[in-house]
Every structure is written in C-alpha cells, then in structure tokens.
Amino acid sequence: MVAARRRYNDSLGEPTAMSTTDLKKIVHSDPEIMGGTPVFVGTRVPVESLFDHLKAGDSIEVFLDGFPSVKREQVLAVLELVEHEILAHA
C-alpha cells in the first residue's frame, strides 16, 4: 500500500489542512470540460475514475497506467485531502 505524505504543522505535529489554492492545482471543474465534472488539472480524467478504480480493487499503479496524463502526486494529494476530511470530522 502506498502511503500519502502528510503535511504537518511543525509546532504541533498535527496534519494541516490542504488550502483551496493547493486543491485548485490538483482538481479542476469547468462547465466546458466534461460538463463540469471535477477532473485532474491538465487532463480530462474525472477524479471519480480514481475512486472507481480503487473501489474495484485496482492499485494506484493500475490507475496511473490507464491514465498516463495524471501524475502520481495528483493522486496522492487527492487521497491526502480525503484522509484529512475524514479525520477532521471523526
């Protein structure tokens, strides 16, 4: 299993939130691209495709092989964001 790198608040050692600016570098939604479906920046690959692959049991590597325009860093950043959101509301 590939572990996503977390950003930490140096003074507290706790994960910090990903900023909206960071998210805009990873995920983009535009009515002119895929009808506004959130896609990885610089691609026409819906973010939902990542989750579909993971739910089907595919590895990140299999997903990346199928969508070479998506960067590993983008995938890890999306997973980090989801992780943070889940842990923040637990």
C-alpha positions in Angstrom: 0.0 0.0 0.0 1.3 3.4 -0.9 1.2 5.9 1.9 0.4 9.5 1.1 2.8 12.1 2.5 1.1 14.3 5.0 1.8 17.9 5.7 2.4 18.7 9.3 2.0 21.8 11.5 5.6 22.0 12.7 4.7 23.3 16.1 2.0 20.8 16.9 3.0 17.8 14.8 -0.6 17.5 13.6 -1.7 17.2 9.9 -2.6 20.6 8.4 -5.5 21.3 6.0 -4.8 21.5 2.3 -5.6 25.0 1.1 -8.1 25.9 -1.6 -5.1 27.1 -3.7 -3.5 23.6 -3.4 -6.7 21.9 -4.4 -7.0 24.1 -7.5 -3.6 22.8 -8.6 -4.9 19.3 -8.4 -8.6 19.3 -9.3 -10.5 21.5 -11.7 -14.1 21.9 -12.6 -15.2 23.8 -15.7 -18.5 23.5 -17.5 -16.6 23.4 -20.8 -14.6 20.3 -19.7 -16.6 17.1 -19.2 -19.7 19.1 -18.3 -18.2 20.5 -15.1 -17.2 17.1 -13.7 -14.2 17.5 -11.4 -11.1 16.4 -13.3 -7.4 16.3 -12.5 -5.8 19.6 -13.6 -4.3 19.4 -17.1 -6.3 16.3 -18.0 -9.9 15.3 -18.9 -9.7 12.4 -16.4 -12.5 12.6 -13.8 -11.4 12.3 -10.2 -14.3 9.9 -9.8 -12.4 7.5 -12.0 -9.7 7.2 -9.3 -12.2 6.2 -6.7 -14.0 3.8 -9.1 -10.6 2.0 -9.7 -9.8 1.9 -6.0 -13.3 0.5 -5.2 -12.8 -2.2 -7.8 -9.6 -3.2 -6.1 -7.1 -1.7 -8.5 -3.9 -0.2 -7.3 -2.8 3.3 -7.8 -0.3 2.0 -10.3 -3.0 0.3 -12.4 -5.0 3.6 -12.4 -1.9 5.6 -13.4 -1.1 3.1 -16.2 -4.6 3.6 -17.6 -4.5 7.4 -17.3 -0.9 8.4 -18.0 -1.8 12.1 -18.1 -2.5 12.0 -14.4 0.6 12.4 -12.1 1.2 10.3 -9.1 1.5 13.5 -7.0 -2.1 14.4 -8.0 -3.5 11.1 -6.9 -1.7 11.2 -3.6 -2.8 14.8 -3.0 -6.4 13.8 -3.6 -6.1 10.9 -1.2 -4.5 13.2 1.4 -7.3 15.6 1.1 -9.9 12.9 1.6 -8.0 11.5 4.5 -7.8 14.9 6.2 -11.5 15.5 5.7 -12.4 12.1 7.2 -10.1 12.5 10.2 -11.2 16.1 10.8 -14.8 15.0 11.1 -14.2 11.8 13.1 
